């Protein structure tokens, strides 16, 4: 149950950030820059949102250290994100999943897939160095 709550929170935070950025990207950037460049410009901001959201969820939900529990959270959140993406890309527009995928820009679409992979892995990535640093500081202060 903790995994699903953490995954839901992680998904909701990143989805909200993407939705907010989309309200800027679609009406203001796409007409000026085109779909590809507008999406590519948004990606670094989404990476920041992913990292900050993962840190928050790992701390707030006290996820155990180690890859297995954090990867479960990331993969569950990824399933929610892909489901939401496909739902919003097909239902309102009447397109099929195949039609949606065929319309994706090959460059920004590839970066989007890479960002989804980072999204899934980020709960396992964040905080890894800090635990080791804390152990080193404890050993060093006791000398």
Protein Blocks (a to p, Z undefined) as FASTA:
>chain_A
ZZmmmmmmmmmmmmmmmmmmmmmmmmmmmmmnojklmmmmmmmmmmmmmmmmmmmmmmmn
opaedjklmmmmmmmmmmmmmmmmmmmmmmmnopafklmmmmpcfklmmmmmmmmmmmmm
mmmmgoklmmmmmmmmmmmmmZZ
